Structures are given as structure tokens and as C-alpha cells.
């Protein structure tokens, strides 16, 4: 329980897209009106992992979701609830009362299709009615569409795994991204004249289409570099199945091992393929770097 009062955006927020933006902007509006702190509530794992007994990948890690909410909206207070069996069995009304008491909610903001509580029995209509009884302000945000298509995490995941990155970014409202620690690789890139930094997707995070992307690398000191990023299993030089994220930072030299780097993906350049020789691979690496640099000249740089 807390004495601090909050306006809270409710949702899963497995990635922050334009639909979530509408919720968060309404939350900010209400928080200014009421003079209290804005907050966003999410879950650490996807509810379907328990509810349906199947793993569901998230668009972004918890770290990245928190970072996006902070950088894009200025909200520092993102609360991650642990979704376990107790949470899954909690009644919808008990959930609302618990949120209000535990986190000091004086206003709640949810999407028109928000469902919650045991067996998903809670919905926007029930939430509005209960909030009225509890004296809590309740805002229900309508559907958000892009080009006549509902903005949803499910559709964005389809776009990302299908290599349709630029469309996915339009529905997200920001570049698809991942943040991680630079780990040691095979150092083959140095031999080929294009040294790379190596990273891994976190547990339970969606892996986009394997291939080469025009990207930007944002270092933990704020510096930003154009990059060519390969997502995949490196079929020309590796027989493994582990997916890696290898980025060649253009116009950068130095050692980033152990550093935290955010990779922002802007354009899908080509699928990952196996080359007949390292010489063919080296030539393609140079062509990819040129294509990425040319495309990124039209993309404003932001840290």
C-alpha cells in the first residue's frame, strides 16, 4: 500500500505501439489535471504463458518497455506485476480494488478491448462501473487505426517476423529496438574488414525476420552511430542454431565489450543467406554497408 496517488494506465504493454501511446497520453493528461503521478502497469511475462499453457513472445524486453515509456513519454514509474497463478485466479473486481489500494490509483486508463481478472471476465464496461462506485476516475480509450487497420501487438509481431519492418515501425510509432550487453563473438568481422558487436535477444523476446537491417546503435554514453545489423544464425560461417545480433557500426572504432547498446532497426535490407565463399560474403558486407548508409541519410538522428 502507498500514500502516493497515481493515474495508472492498465494493459499488458508487451511492446509500446500507437494504441499504447493513446493510453499513455490520456494518462499524462489526467495526471496533469489531477496533479498526481502518472504510471504504467504491465506484467513480467505474457499472461497466455499460464492461461493457455503456451509461450508467447514479447515485442520488447521489460528493460526496453520501461526505457521507451521513459524516453518517449517522460514517465519514470512503470510497474511490473508478476503474473503467477494467484494473479491469474484473482477476480476482476478484486484486481481493480487491489490496484487502487496497493498503488494509490485515483484514476485508471484502459483500452476499449481491455480484459482482465480470472478467465478475462473483466472488461471496459465493468471497469467503468466499478470505478464509479469506488470514486475513481476511469477513461476508456477507443481503438486506434493506421490505414484502416487496428493497431495491435499481434499484427505488429506478424509484420516483424515477416520482414515488413518499415510498416511495423509505423504501427509502433518508433523504431523497433532491442537493448543488450555486448558479448564476445568469433571476431570474423575484423578479418573481413567489418568488425561487429555481438548481442543476444533476451529470454521470451520476439526475434524478427532473419536478415540484414539498416540500423542505428545508441551507446550507453549517448553517442549514436549508423549501423548494419544482421539477425540470424550466420549460415556462411556457422552451423549453429543460436540467433545472434551482429552490428557493424559505421565510422566507429573501439572496444565495446561489456557495454550496453541499444540497436534501433529502420529498414529490412535483405534476408540472411549462405554465401559460397568468404570473399562473396565480404563483398556483400560492403554492399550492405553502402545501402544502409544511403538509407539512413534520410532518417533524423536521435539519442
VEXNUDREN-528234 format. One line per 5 residues: for each residue x, y, z of N, C-alpha, C. Coordinates in nm, 3 decimals. Layout:
X/Y/Z/X/Y/Z/X/Y/Z | ...
//
This chain:
0.084/-0.119/0.000/0.000/0.000/0.000/0.088/0.125/0.000 | 0.044/0.228/-0.067/0.122/0.351/-0.076/0.033/0.472/-0.048 | 0.095/0.577/0.001/0.022/0.702/0.022/0.028/0.791/-0.101 | 0.114/0.753/-0.197/0.129/0.831/-0.319/0.014/0.805/-0.414 | -0.044/0.910/-0.469/-0.157/0.897/-0.560/-0.108/0.889/-0.704
-0.177/0.808/-0.784/-0.135/0.786/-0.921/-0.253/0.782/-1.017 | -0.225/0.822/-1.142/-0.311/0.787/-1.255/-0.239/0.673/-1.325 | -0.308/0.561/-1.343/-0.242/0.440/-1.392/-0.300/0.394/-1.525 | -0.212/0.370/-1.622/-0.251/0.309/-1.749/-0.244/0.158/-1.731 | -0.356/0.090/-1.762/-0.363/-0.056/-1.748/-0.353/-0.123/-1.884
-0.275/-0.229/-1.890/-0.262/-0.305/-2.014/-0.148/-0.402/-2.001 | -0.127/-0.483/-2.105/-0.012/-0.573/-2.098/0.115/-0.503/-2.141 | 0.107/-0.422/-2.246/0.224/-0.345/-2.292/0.343/-0.436/-2.321 | 0.323/-0.537/-2.406/0.437/-0.625/-2.440/0.531/-0.558/-2.538 | 0.491/-0.442/-2.587/0.570/-0.353/-2.669/0.490/-0.225/-2.671
0.552/-0.112/-2.695/0.477/0.014/-2.688/0.444/0.059/-2.831 | 0.315/0.049/-2.868/0.274/0.088/-3.003/0.180/0.207/-2.998 | 0.123/0.245/-3.113/0.040/0.365/-3.119/-0.087/0.354/-3.036 | -0.138/0.233/-3.019/-0.253/0.215/-2.931/-0.215/0.245/-2.787 | -0.099/0.196/-2.747/-0.050/0.224/-2.612/-0.019/0.373/-2.595
0.030/0.434/-2.701/0.059/0.578/-2.696/-0.067/0.656/-2.658 | -0.181/0.618/-2.717/-0.306/0.687/-2.686/-0.341/0.672/-2.538 | -0.319/0.551/-2.482/-0.345/0.528/-2.340/-0.252/0.613/-2.254 | -0.125/0.615/-2.290/-0.026/0.686/-2.209/-0.049/0.837/-2.216 | -0.084/0.887/-2.334/-0.109/1.031/-2.346/-0.232/1.072/-2.265
-0.335/0.988/-2.262/-0.452/1.016/-2.178/-0.413/1.011/-2.029 | -0.324/0.919/-1.994/-0.275/0.908/-1.856/-0.201/1.035/-1.816 | -0.118/1.085/-1.905/-0.045/1.209/-1.877/-0.141/1.327/-1.862 | -0.240/1.331/-1.949/-0.340/1.438/-1.943/-0.412/1.438/-1.809 | -0.456/1.319/-1.765/-0.526/1.307/-1.638/-0.434/1.340/-1.519
-0.311/1.298/-1.528/-0.219/1.323/-1.417/-0.194/1.472/-1.399 | -0.185/1.544/-1.511/-0.167/1.690/-1.502/-0.293/1.756/-1.443 | -0.407/1.707/-1.487/-0.535/1.761/-1.440/-0.553/1.740/-1.290 | -0.516/1.621/-1.242/-0.535/1.586/-1.102/-0.416/1.618/-1.014 | -0.304/1.652/-1.077/-0.185/1.688/-1.001/-0.121/1.572/-0.928
-0.128/1.452/-0.991/-0.067/1.334/-0.931/0.027/1.268/-1.031 | 0.094/1.165/-0.986/0.197/1.100/-1.067/0.137/1.005/-1.171 | 0.187/1.009/-1.295/0.143/0.912/-1.396/0.222/0.783/-1.382 | 0.158/0.671/-1.411/0.225/0.542/-1.402/0.168/0.447/-1.506 | 0.245/0.345/-1.539/0.203/0.242/-1.633/0.222/0.107/-1.565
0.120/0.022/-1.571/0.130/-0.113/-1.514/0.138/-0.215/-1.627 | 0.232/-0.307/-1.614/0.248/-0.414/-1.711/0.276/-0.543/-1.635 | 0.300/-0.650/-1.709/0.332/-0.779/-1.648/0.470/-0.826/-1.692 | 0.534/-0.906/-1.607/0.669/-0.951/-1.639/0.670/-1.061/-1.745 | 0.565/-1.142/-1.750/0.553/-1.246/-1.853/0.416/-1.234/-1.917
0.402/-1.287/-2.037/0.273/-1.280/-2.105/0.173/-1.368/-2.033 | 0.052/-1.316/-2.002/-0.049/-1.397/-1.931/-0.080/-1.530/-1.998 | -0.074/-1.537/-2.131/-0.106/-1.662/-2.200/-0.008/-1.774/-2.165 | 0.108/-1.739/-2.112/0.204/-1.842/-2.071/0.141/-1.933/-1.967 | 0.062/-1.876/-1.876/-0.008/-1.955/-1.775/-0.150/-1.989/-1.819
-0.221/-1.890/-1.871/-0.362/-1.908/-1.903/-0.381/-2.016/-2.009 | -0.299/-2.014/-2.113/-0.315/-2.109/-2.224/-0.204/-2.213/-2.229 | -0.108/-2.201/-2.139/-0.001/-2.300/-2.133/0.091/-2.299/-2.253 | 0.109/-2.184/-2.314/0.199/-2.174/-2.429/0.280/-2.046/-2.419 | 0.403/-2.054/-2.465/0.490/-1.938/-2.459/0.451/-1.837/-2.567
0.441/-1.712/-2.527/0.410/-1.605/-2.621/0.523/-1.502/-2.612 | 0.588/-1.477/-2.724/0.700/-1.383/-2.725/0.651/-1.240/-2.710 | 0.732/-1.160/-2.644/0.702/-1.018/-2.628/0.778/-0.938/-2.733 | 0.722/-0.826/-2.774/0.790/-0.741/-2.873/0.920/-0.687/-2.815 | 0.915/-0.646/-2.690/1.034/-0.589/-2.625/1.052/-0.647/-2.485
1.174/-0.644/-2.438/1.203/-0.687/-2.301/1.144/-0.587/-2.203 | 1.136/-0.626/-2.076/1.088/-0.535/-1.972/1.177/-0.411/-1.966 | 1.308/-0.430/-1.980/1.401/-0.316/-1.979/1.368/-0.217/-2.089 | 1.345/-0.269/-2.210/1.317/-0.180/-2.324/1.181/-0.114/-2.312 | 1.082/-0.186/-2.260/0.950/-0.124/-2.242/0.958/-0.008/-2.144
1.030/-0.029/-2.035/1.047/0.077/-1.937/1.122/0.195/-1.998 | 1.224/0.164/-2.078/1.306/0.268/-2.139/1.226/0.349/-2.240 | 1.142/0.282/-2.320/1.060/0.353/-2.420/0.961/0.446/-2.350 | 0.896/0.397/-2.244/0.800/0.479/-2.170/0.870/0.600/-2.109 | 0.991/0.582/-2.062/1.065/0.693/-2.001/1.112/0.793/-2.106
1.173/0.744/-2.214/1.231/0.834/-2.315/1.125/0.906/-2.396 | 1.021/0.835/-2.437/0.921/0.894/-2.526/0.814/0.973/-2.454 | 0.785/0.937/-2.329/0.673/1.000/-2.260/0.712/1.064/-2.127 | 0.833/1.044/-2.083/0.878/1.107/-1.960/0.821/1.045/-1.834 | 0.768/0.923/-1.844/0.713/0.854/-1.727/0.819/0.762/-1.667
0.856/0.789/-1.544/0.957/0.709/-1.476/0.896/0.589/-1.404 | 0.766/0.596/-1.376/0.701/0.497/-1.292/0.632/0.390/-1.376 | 0.705/0.284/-1.409/0.645/0.170/-1.478/0.651/0.052/-1.384 | 0.535/-0.001/-1.352/0.523/-0.106/-1.250/0.502/-0.240/-1.320 | 0.590/-0.336/-1.292/0.576/-0.470/-1.350/0.520/-0.565/-1.244
0.403/-0.620/-1.271/0.342/-0.717/-1.183/0.386/-0.857/-1.223 | 0.408/-0.941/-1.125/0.444/-1.080/-1.154/0.317/-1.160/-1.182 | 0.306/-1.211/-1.304/0.187/-1.286/-1.340/0.207/-1.433/-1.304 | 0.149/-1.471/-1.191/0.157/-1.609/-1.145/0.015/-1.665/-1.131 | 0.005/-1.784/-1.075/-0.127/-1.848/-1.065/-0.222/-1.768/-0.977
-0.169/-1.709/-0.871/-0.253/-1.627/-0.783/-0.311/-1.508/-0.858 | -0.227/-1.444/-0.939/-0.274/-1.332/-1.019/-0.376/-1.378/-1.123 | -0.351/-1.494/-1.183/-0.440/-1.547/-1.286/-0.579/-1.577/-1.229 | -0.585/-1.621/-1.103/-0.713/-1.660/-1.042/-0.783/-1.545/-0.972 | -0.722/-1.427/-0.969/-0.783/-1.315/-0.900/-0.906/-1.265/-0.977
-1.015/-1.243/-0.907/-1.136/-1.192/-0.971/-1.113/-1.052/-1.026 | -1.188/-1.017/-1.129/-1.166/-0.888/-1.195/-1.189/-0.771/-1.099 | -1.293/-0.781/-1.015/-1.322/-0.673/-0.923/-1.217/-0.663/-0.813 | -1.168/-0.780/-0.766/-1.063/-0.782/-0.665/-0.935/-0.720/-0.720 | -0.910/-0.745/-0.850/-0.790/-0.689/-0.914/-0.797/-0.536/-0.914
-0.911/-0.480/-0.949/-0.926/-0.335/-0.954/-0.910/-0.275/-0.814 | -0.975/-0.337/-0.717/-0.965/-0.287/-0.580/-0.821/-0.295/-0.529 | -0.753/-0.403/-0.563/-0.613/-0.420/-0.521/-0.524/-0.314/-0.583 | -0.541/-0.286/-0.713/-0.463/-0.183/-0.781/-0.486/-0.047/-0.715 | -0.613/-0.018/-0.687/-0.647/0.112/-0.627/-0.582/0.127/-0.490
-0.586/0.019/-0.410/-0.532/0.027/-0.274/-0.380/0.019/-0.271 | -0.326/-0.076/-0.345/-0.181/-0.101/-0.341/-0.100/0.012/-0.403 | -0.152/0.072/-0.511/-0.074/0.172/-0.584/-0.135/0.312/-0.581 | -0.235/0.331/-0.500/-0.291/0.465/-0.483/-0.356/0.521/-0.607 | -0.426/0.436/-0.683/-0.488/0.481/-0.807/-0.609/0.570/-0.780
-0.604/0.692/-0.829/-0.721/0.782/-0.824/-0.785/0.792/-0.961 | -0.718/0.738/-1.061/-0.773/0.732/-1.197/-0.709/0.615/-1.270 | -0.788/0.547/-1.351/-0.740/0.435/-1.432/-0.770/0.462/-1.579 | -0.677/0.424/-1.665/-0.694/0.442/-1.809/-0.674/0.305/-1.874 | -0.767/0.265/-1.959/-0.758/0.134/-2.025/-0.811/0.144/-2.167
-0.774/0.046/-2.248/-0.823/0.040/-2.384/-0.964/-0.018/-2.390 | -1.034/0.008/-2.498/-1.173/-0.035/-2.516/-1.187/-0.187/-2.510 | -1.079/-0.260/-2.546/-1.086/-0.406/-2.550/-1.007/-0.472/-2.437 | -0.978/-0.395/-2.333/-0.901/-0.447/-2.221/-0.982/-0.550/-2.143 | -0.927/-0.669/-2.124/-0.988/-0.772/-2.041/-0.891/-0.811/-1.932
-0.944/-0.851/-1.818/-0.856/-0.878/-1.705/-0.931/-0.962/-1.602 | -0.856/-1.011/-1.503/-0.916/-1.092/-1.398/-0.935/-1.237/-1.442 | -0.981/-1.319/-1.350/-1.000/-1.462/-1.376/-1.085/-1.485/-1.500 | -1.031/-1.567/-1.589/-1.095/-1.602/-1.717/-1.127/-1.479/-1.802 | -1.059/-1.369/-1.777/-1.079/-1.249/-1.856/-1.219/-1.191/-1.843
-1.279/-1.210/-1.724/-1.418/-1.168/-1.705/-1.433/-1.016/-1.694 | -1.325/-0.948/-1.659/-1.332/-0.803/-1.650/-1.320/-0.739/-1.787 | -1.391/-0.631/-1.810/-1.384/-0.559/-1.937/-1.403/-0.410/-1.912 | -1.399/-0.333/-2.017/-1.407/-0.187/-2.004/-1.536/-0.141/-1.938 | -1.648/-0.205/-1.973/-1.777/-0.166/-1.916/-1.780/-0.190/-1.765
-1.734/-0.308/-1.723/-1.732/-0.341/-1.581/-1.634/-0.252/-1.506 | -1.520/-0.223/-1.568/-1.420/-0.137/-1.505/-1.478/0.002/-1.480 | -1.548/0.055/-1.579/-1.608/0.188/-1.566/-1.710/0.192/-1.452 | -1.793/0.088/-1.445/-1.896/0.083/-1.341/-1.835/0.072/-1.202 | -1.736/-0.014/-1.185/-1.675/-0.032/-1.054/-1.599/0.094/-1.011
-1.528/0.156/-1.105/-1.456/0.279/-1.072/-1.554/0.386/-1.024 | -1.673/0.391/-1.084/-1.774/0.487/-1.041/-1.813/0.464/-0.896 | -1.827/0.337/-0.856/-1.863/0.304/-0.718/-1.749/0.338/-0.621 | -1.625/0.322/-0.668/-1.509/0.344/-0.581/-1.463/0.490/-0.579 | -1.525/0.572/-0.662/-1.485/0.712/-0.669/-1.354/0.734/-0.743
-1.327/0.644/-0.838/-1.205/0.652/-0.918/-1.241/0.700/-1.058 | -1.165/0.795/-1.109/-1.186/0.840/-1.247/-1.148/0.726/-1.341 | -1.225/0.705/-1.445/-1.195/0.598/-1.542/-1.208/0.651/-1.683 | -1.102/0.635/-1.761/-1.101/0.674/-1.902/-1.083/0.550/-1.987 | -1.171/0.529/-2.083/-1.160/0.419/-2.178/-1.120/0.477/-2.313
-1.008/0.432/-2.364/-0.953/0.486/-2.489/-1.002/0.401/-2.607 | -1.055/0.466/-2.711/-1.108/0.391/-2.826/-0.998/0.329/-2.911 | -1.041/0.248/-3.005/-0.950/0.179/-3.097/-0.868/0.280/-3.178 | -0.742/0.245/-3.200/-0.654/0.327/-3.284/-0.625/0.249/-3.412 | -0.639/0.316/-3.525/-0.617/0.252/-3.655/-0.509/0.324/-3.735
-0.441/0.249/-3.818/-0.348/0.303/-3.917/-0.388/0.244/-4.052 | -0.420/0.331/-4.147/-0.463/0.286/-4.280/-0.579/0.187/-4.271 | -0.673/0.215/-4.178/-0.791/0.131/-4.166/-0.767/-0.001/-4.094 | -0.647/-0.020/-4.039/-0.614/-0.145/-3.970/-0.594/-0.118/-3.822 | -0.658/-0.199/-3.737/-0.642/-0.183/-3.593/-0.497/-0.204/-3.553
-0.447/-0.115/-3.469/-0.311/-0.129/-3.417/-0.315/-0.233/-3.305 | -0.238/-0.340/-3.321/-0.234/-0.444/-3.218/-0.096/-0.507/-3.214 | -0.060/-0.561/-3.099/0.069/-0.628/-3.084/0.077/-0.750/-3.175 | -0.035/-0.821/-3.188/-0.036/-0.942/-3.271/0.000/-0.910/-3.415 | -0.059/-0.804/-3.470/-0.029/-0.767/-3.609/0.114/-0.718/-3.623
0.162/-0.642/-3.528/0.299/-0.592/-3.533/0.399/-0.708/-3.530 | 0.371/-0.810/-3.451/0.458/-0.927/-3.446/0.462/-0.997/-3.583 | 0.346/-1.005/-3.648/0.341/-1.065/-3.781/0.427/-0.986/-3.879 | 0.421/-0.855/-3.870/0.500/-0.770/-3.958/0.649/-0.789/-3.933 | 0.688/-0.794/-3.807/0.830/-0.807/-3.773/0.886/-0.942/-3.817
0.814/-1.048/-3.792/0.864/-1.180/-3.832/0.855/-1.201/-3.983 | 0.774/-1.118/-4.050/0.763/-1.127/-4.195/0.857/-1.034/-4.270 | 0.943/-0.964/-4.196/1.041/-0.875/-4.260/0.983/-0.742/-4.305 | 0.861/-0.709/-4.261/0.798/-0.583/-4.301/0.823/-0.477/-4.194 | 0.949/-0.444/-4.179/0.992/-0.359/-4.068/0.938/-0.217/-4.076
0.943/-0.155/-4.193/0.900/-0.015/-4.203/0.751/-0.001/-4.168 | 0.670/-0.098/-4.207/0.528/-0.094/-4.170/0.513/-0.116/-4.020 | 0.588/-0.210/-3.965/0.584/-0.235/-3.821/0.619/-0.108/-3.744 | 0.721/-0.036/-3.791/0.762/0.087/-3.723/0.653/0.193/-3.727 | 0.576/0.196/-3.836/0.465/0.292/-3.844/0.360/0.261/-3.739
0.332/0.133/-3.717/0.232/0.093/-3.618/0.287/0.108/-3.476 | 0.417/0.093/-3.460/0.478/0.113/-3.329/0.483/0.262/-3.293 | 0.509/0.345/-3.395/0.525/0.488/-3.369/0.667/0.525/-3.332 | 0.758/0.429/-3.343/0.900/0.449/-3.314/0.974/0.329/-3.373 | 1.106/0.337/-3.389/1.177/0.223/-3.445/1.174/0.102/-3.353
1.153/-0.015/-3.412/1.169/-0.139/-3.337/1.311/-0.142/-3.282 | 1.328/-0.193/-3.161/1.460/-0.185/-3.099/1.484/-0.300/-3.003 | 1.609/-0.318/-2.970/1.649/-0.411/-2.865/1.773/-0.355/-2.798 | 1.784/-0.376/-2.668/1.899/-0.331/-2.591/1.965/-0.451/-2.526 | 2.097/-0.452/-2.526/2.166/-0.564/-2.464/2.311/-0.531/-2.434
2.376/-0.627/-2.373/2.517/-0.614/-2.341/2.600/-0.675/-2.453 | 2.705/-0.607/-2.493/2.792/-0.657/-2.599/2.873/-0.774/-2.544 | 2.866/-0.887/-2.615/2.937/-1.007/-2.573/3.044/-1.043/-2.675 | 3.132/-1.133/-2.637/3.240/-1.174/-2.726/3.185/-1.259/-2.840 | 3.235/-1.235/-2.960/3.193/-1.312/-3.077/3.310/-1.391/-3.135
3.298/-1.425/-3.263/3.403/-1.504/-3.328/3.512/-1.418/-3.390 | 3.493/-1.286/-3.388/3.590/-1.190/-3.440/3.616/-1.206/-3.590 | 3.524/-1.275/-3.660/3.543/-1.292/-3.804/3.527/-1.160/-3.876 | 3.440/-1.072/-3.822/3.417/-0.944/-3.887/3.544/-0.863/-3.903 | 3.633/-0.871/-3.805/3.760/-0.797/-3.815/3.842/-0.848/-3.932
3.842/-0.980/-3.950/3.915/-1.041/-4.062/3.860/-0.994/-4.196 | 3.728/-0.973/-4.200/3.662/-0.932/-4.324/3.657/-0.780/-4.341 | 3.719/-0.709/-4.248/3.725/-0.564/-4.260/3.601/-0.493/-4.210 | 3.515/-0.564/-4.137/3.392/-0.504/-4.084/3.368/-0.557/-3.943 | 3.442/-0.507/-3.845/3.426/-0.556/-3.707/3.285/-0.531/-3.656
3.233/-0.626/-3.580/3.094/-0.617/-3.531/3.089/-0.626/-3.380 | 2.978/-0.576/-3.325/2.948/-0.602/-3.185/2.841/-0.709/-3.183 | 2.849/-0.796/-3.085/2.762/-0.913/-3.079/2.670/-0.905/-2.957 | 2.542/-0.933/-2.980/2.442/-0.925/-2.874/2.346/-1.042/-2.888 | 2.260/-1.061/-2.787/2.161/-1.168/-2.789/2.024/-1.113/-2.748
1.919/-1.169/-2.808/1.785/-1.135/-2.764/1.760/-1.198/-2.628 | 1.685/-1.128/-2.543/1.654/-1.180/-2.411/1.553/-1.292/-2.417 | 1.545/-1.365/-2.307/1.450/-1.476/-2.295/1.308/-1.426/-2.316 | 1.233/-1.493/-2.404/1.093/-1.460/-2.425/1.067/-1.340/-2.514 | 1.173/-1.285/-2.575/1.157/-1.169/-2.663/1.149/-1.214/-2.808
1.059/-1.154/-2.882/1.040/-1.186/-3.024/1.169/-1.166/-3.103 | 1.199/-1.259/-3.193/1.311/-1.245/-3.286/1.252/-1.208/-3.422 | 1.289/-1.093/-3.478/1.234/-1.054/-3.608/1.291/-1.140/-3.720 | 1.247/-1.114/-3.842/1.293/-1.191/-3.957/1.445/-1.192/-3.964 | 1.501/-1.311/-3.989/1.645/-1.321/-4.005/1.686/-1.243/-4.131
1.789/-1.164/-4.116/1.835/-1.086/-4.230/1.918/-0.968/-4.188 | 1.941/-0.879/-4.284/2.027/-0.763/-4.265/1.942/-0.637/-4.261 | 1.973/-0.549/-4.167/1.893/-0.429/-4.144/1.980/-0.303/-4.145 | 1.923/-0.195/-4.195/1.981/-0.063/-4.173/1.938/-0.023/-4.033 | 2.035/0.011/-3.948/2.005/0.034/-3.807/2.089/0.149/-3.753
2.061/0.181/-3.629/2.147/0.274/-3.556/2.179/0.213/-3.421 | 2.302/0.237/-3.376/2.346/0.190/-3.245/2.359/0.310/-3.153 | 2.289/0.305/-3.040/2.297/0.412/-2.941/2.377/0.358/-2.823 | 2.495/0.417/-2.800/2.583/0.369/-2.694/2.537/0.421/-2.558 | 2.587/0.359/-2.453/2.547/0.399/-2.318/2.602/0.535/-2.277
2.690/0.593/-2.360/2.737/0.730/-2.333/2.663/0.833/-2.418 | 2.559/0.786/-2.492/2.475/0.876/-2.570/2.516/0.893/-2.715 | 2.634/0.843/-2.753/2.677/0.855/-2.892/2.593/0.763/-2.981 | 2.568/0.809/-3.105/2.484/0.735/-3.198/2.562/0.710/-3.327 | 2.557/0.586/-3.376/2.628/0.550/-3.498/2.535/0.476/-3.593
2.544/0.511/-3.721/2.476/0.431/-3.823/2.535/0.291/-3.819 | 2.452/0.191/-3.852/2.500/0.053/-3.841/2.431/-0.037/-3.943 | 2.497/-0.147/-3.971/2.437/-0.258/-4.045/2.425/-0.372/-3.945 | 2.303/-0.422/-3.927/2.281/-0.526/-3.826/2.229/-0.653/-3.890 | 2.294/-0.764/-3.856/2.249/-0.894/-3.904/2.185/-0.971/-3.789
2.062/-1.016/-3.812/1.991/-1.101/-3.716/1.983/-1.239/-3.777 | 2.037/-1.339/-3.708/2.029/-1.473/-3.763/2.133/-1.567/-3.706 | 2.160/-1.672/-3.783/2.248/-1.781/-3.736/2.380/-1.786/-3.811 | 2.408/-1.687/-3.895/2.535/-1.676/-3.967/2.563/-1.805/-4.046 | 2.480/-1.840/-4.145/2.492/-1.970/-4.213/2.621/-1.990/-4.290
2.686/-1.882/-4.334/2.810/-1.896/-4.411/2.926/-1.942/-4.325 | 2.925/-1.900/-4.199/3.042/-1.928/-4.113/3.008/-2.010/-3.990 | 2.882/-2.043/-3.971/2.844/-2.117/-3.850/2.735/-2.217/-3.883 | 2.748/-2.334/-3.823/2.647/-2.437/-3.844/2.549/-2.444/-3.729 | 2.558/-2.348/-3.637/2.474/-2.349/-3.519/2.335/-2.297/-3.544
2.252/-2.303/-3.440/2.114/-2.256/-3.449/2.087/-2.136/-3.358 | 2.186/-2.097/-3.280/2.166/-1.984/-3.189/2.158/-1.854/-3.266 | 2.055/-1.776/-3.237/2.035/-1.648/-3.306/2.121/-1.540/-3.240 | 2.196/-1.470/-3.321/2.278/-1.360/-3.271/2.237/-1.230/-3.340 | 2.277/-1.120/-3.279/2.256/-0.987/-3.336/2.394/-0.925/-3.352
2.440/-0.913/-3.476/2.573/-0.861/-3.503/2.562/-0.729/-3.578 | 2.622/-0.627/-3.520/2.611/-0.493/-3.579/2.749/-0.438/-3.612 | 2.762/-0.395/-3.737/2.883/-0.325/-3.781/2.853/-0.176/-3.770 | 2.917/-0.110/-3.674/2.896/0.033/-3.653/2.983/0.111/-3.751 | 2.919/0.182/-3.841/2.992/0.257/-3.944/3.062/0.376/-3.879
3.184/0.401/-3.919/3.263/0.516/-3.869/3.289/0.508/-3.719 | 3.299/0.387/-3.667/3.333/0.370/-3.525/3.452/0.277/-3.512 | 3.539/0.308/-3.420/3.649/0.218/-3.385/3.663/0.219/-3.234 | 3.684/0.105/-3.177/3.698/0.097/-3.033/3.644/-0.034/-2.981 | 3.651/-0.052/-2.852/3.610/-0.175/-2.785/3.484/-0.149/-2.703
3.378/-0.224/-2.731/3.252/-0.205/-2.660/3.212/-0.328/-2.577 | 3.303/-0.422/-2.558/3.271/-0.542/-2.482/3.223/-0.506/-2.342 | 3.111/-0.566/-2.303/3.056/-0.541/-2.171/2.972/-0.415/-2.161 | 2.967/-0.337/-2.267/2.890/-0.212/-2.266/2.745/-0.241/-2.306 | 2.655/-0.152/-2.265/2.514/-0.164/-2.302/2.487/-0.079/-2.426
2.425/-0.140/-2.526/2.399/-0.072/-2.653/2.254/-0.096/-2.693 | 2.190/0.007/-2.743/2.054/-0.005/-2.798/2.062/-0.004/-2.950 | 2.005/-0.105/-3.012/2.001/-0.112/-3.158/1.861/-0.076/-3.205 | 1.852/0.027/-3.289/1.724/0.069/-3.346/1.720/0.026/-3.492 | 1.617/-0.048/-3.530/1.606/-0.104/-3.664/1.518/-0.014/-3.751
1.570/0.023/-3.870/1.497/0.118/-3.955/1.452/0.059/-4.089 | 1.527/-0.034/-4.144/1.487/-0.089/-4.274/1.542/-0.230/-4.291 | 1.456/-0.319/-4.342/1.499/-0.455/-4.373/1.563/-0.453/-4.511 | 1.692/-0.486/-4.520/1.764/-0.476/-4.647/1.757/-0.604/-4.729 | 1.775/-0.718/-4.664/1.772/-0.845/-4.737/1.765/-0.960/-4.638
1.719/-1.077/-4.683/1.716/-1.195/-4.596/1.858/-1.246/-4.571 | 1.874/-1.324/-4.467/2.003/-1.389/-4.441/2.019/-1.506/-4.537 | 2.134/-1.514/-4.600/2.159/-1.621/-4.696/2.299/-1.681/-4.673 | 2.321/-1.798/-4.728/2.452/-1.862/-4.721/2.532/-1.828/-4.848 | 2.655/-1.779/-4.829/2.740/-1.745/-4.943/2.836/-1.860/-4.972
2.881/-1.864/-5.098/2.968/-1.973/-5.141/3.110/-1.961/-5.089 | 3.149/-1.840/-5.050/3.285/-1.819/-5.001/3.289/-1.694/-4.913 | 3.397/-1.682/-4.836/3.414/-1.563/-4.753/3.435/-1.439/-4.838 | 3.491/-1.457/-4.959/3.510/-1.344/-5.049/3.375/-1.287/-5.093 | 3.279/-1.376/-5.125/3.144/-1.331/-5.162/3.079/-1.260/-5.044
3.098/-1.316/-4.925/3.042/-1.255/-4.805/3.099/-1.116/-4.782 | 3.229/-1.103/-4.800/3.295/-0.973/-4.778/3.242/-0.867/-4.874 | 3.220/-0.906/-4.999/3.167/-0.812/-5.098/3.024/-0.770/-5.060 | 2.945/-0.866/-5.010/2.808/-0.835/-4.973/2.804/-0.745/-4.850 | 2.896/-0.767/-4.757/2.904/-0.682/-4.638/2.927/-0.537/-4.678
3.016/-0.516/-4.774/3.043/-0.380/-4.822/2.920/-0.319/-4.889 | 2.849/-0.402/-4.967/2.728/-0.353/-5.034/2.620/-0.320/-4.933 | 2.607/-0.402/-4.829/2.508/-0.377/-4.725/2.538/-0.247/-4.651 | 2.667/-0.225/-4.622/2.707/-0.102/-4.551/2.672/0.021/-4.634 | 2.695/0.012/-4.763/2.664/0.124/-4.852/2.513/0.149/-4.856
2.435/0.041/-4.868/2.289/0.054/-4.874/2.234/0.113/-4.745 | 2.287/0.067/-4.632/2.241/0.118/-4.503/2.274/0.265/-4.487 | 2.397/0.303/-4.521/2.439/0.443/-4.507/2.354/0.534/-4.594 | 2.324/0.490/-4.716/2.243/0.572/-4.806/2.102/0.590/-4.751 | 2.043/0.482/-4.699/1.907/0.491/-4.646/1.902/0.580/-4.522
1.999/0.565/-4.435/1.996/0.637/-4.308/2.022/0.786/-4.320 | 2.067/0.832/-4.437/2.083/0.976/-4.457/1.948/1.047/-4.449 | 1.839/0.974/-4.472/1.705/1.034/-4.468/1.638/1.019/-4.332 | 1.707/0.956/-4.238/1.649/0.930/-4.105/1.712/1.024/-4.002 | 1.635/1.110/-3.938/1.692/1.201/-3.838/1.758/1.123/-3.724
1.869/1.174/-3.676/1.940/1.109/-3.566/1.888/1.158/-3.432 | 1.849/1.063/-3.346/1.803/1.095/-3.210/1.874/1.002/-3.113 | 1.911/1.054/-2.999/1.977/0.971/-2.898/1.876/0.921/-2.797
//
